[in-house]
Amino acid sequence: MYAVVVTGGKQYRVSEGTQLVVDRLTAEVGSTIEFADVLMIGGDSPKVGAPHVPGASVKATVVAHEQGEKTEYVRYLHRRRTRTQKNGRAKLTILQINGIEG
């Protein structure tokens, strides 16, 4: 059984027992989170929401907060002949999926 959930404006396909890396959430490490924005539940009898499946939820536990890999990009303005180089690291949260209900 799997589900498609929405968090941080992105859609993720999750199943029980897997880990999921999402954008930083405000929950503390070890706390339990429940996602109510479930778009689809798949398996033997799939359910598709319009846009959400009523009564469906996905429960997860926060494992850790980390930073992603460093990303660099260069912007060039051709008429001004200037270059701008910037970089950054995404702040991420690792979740352990505990259960899918619905």
N, C-alpha and C positions, 0 to 999 in steps of 0.2 A: 504494500500500500504506500502511495506517495501523495503529496499535496503540493500545490503551487501557492506560495504566500507572497505578500507584498510588504517590504520594509525598506525605508529610505528611498522610495520612488523606484525601486527595482524589484523584479520578480525572480523568485528562487524556487527550484524544484527540490523538495526535501523528502526524506523518508526517515523512519524511526531508527535511532542508533547512529546516525551520521553527524558529522560536524559541519557547521556552516560558518563562513567568514562574511560578515556584513559590515556596513559603515558603523562607526562608534555609536553605541546606545548609552543612555544615562544610568543603566542598572549597574548594581555592584556585582563583583565576582561572587558566584555561588547562589545568586538569587534566581528565581524562576520567572520567566516571561511567557505571556500567552498572546499569540497572534490571532486576532479575530478576522483579519483581512485575508481570507482564504478564497482564491479564485477557482480552484478545481481540486477535487479529490479523485485520484485514480486508483485502479485496482480491478477487481472482478466486476463491480458495478460502479462505473465512474459517475461522478456528479459534477456538473458544470454550473457555476453561478452566473447570475446576470445582474450586477458584476460579481457579487460575493455569494458563496454558498451559505444559506441561512443555518445557524446553529453549529457551524463548523469552527474548529479552533486547533491550533498547533501549540504545544507546550515545549519550551526549551529552557535549558539552564545555561547561565553565563559561565564560560570556562576561564576566559582571560581577555584582557585588553592589550592590544599590541599596535605597533606601527608597521605599515606596509613598506615595500621597497622604495628606494629613492627614485623619483622621476625627474628628468631634466628636459627642458624644452627651450628652444631658441626662437625668438621673434625678430624678424628683419623688416625694417621699414625702408623700402627701396628708394623712395624719393628723398628721404632724409639721410639715407646711408647710415643708419644706426642699427645696432644689434642689442637685444636685451636677452640675457640669459637668466632663467629662473629655475628653481627646483623646489621639491617638497616631498613629504611623506604622508600618506593617508593614515588616518587613525581608524583602527579596525577593532571589532569585537568578535570573538570566537564563541559560537553557540553549540551546545550539544542538544540534538532533538530528542525529546523524551517520548512524546506521544502525539498521535493525530486522532482527533475526535470529529465525528460528523457522519 
